[in-house]
C-alpha cells in the first residue's frame, strides 16, 4: 500500500519544477513540500511515514509534509504558481 500511495503522488510532485536555475542547494541537498488532503487516518500519519522512509534512503532529500483540509488545499494550490522546467 505504501508504494502505491507514493506512486500516485509522483506525477503531482514531478509536474511542477523550478526555474531552470533552480536545483540542489550548494550542499547538494534538495527540499520540497508535499501537500496533501489527508486530514484523517490513515493518510494523516501515513504520508509523513512515506516521506521519512524516502528520506532515510535518500539523505540528500528533505520532504516537508503538510496536511490541509480540501478547500484550504485548493486555495493554496491555486495561489501558488507552478514554474515549469524541462529538467
Number of C-alpha atoms within 10 A of each C-alpha: 6 11 9 8 13 14 11 10 14 10 10 11 13 10 11 13 15 13 13 11 7 10 14 12 10 7 7 9 13 14 13 11 11 16 18 17 16 17 14 11 8 9 16 17 13 15 21 17 14 18 17 16 12 15 14 12 9 11 10 14 16 17 16 12 18 16 19 16 12 13 10 12 16 13 10 13 12 10 9 9 9 13 11 13 14 7 9
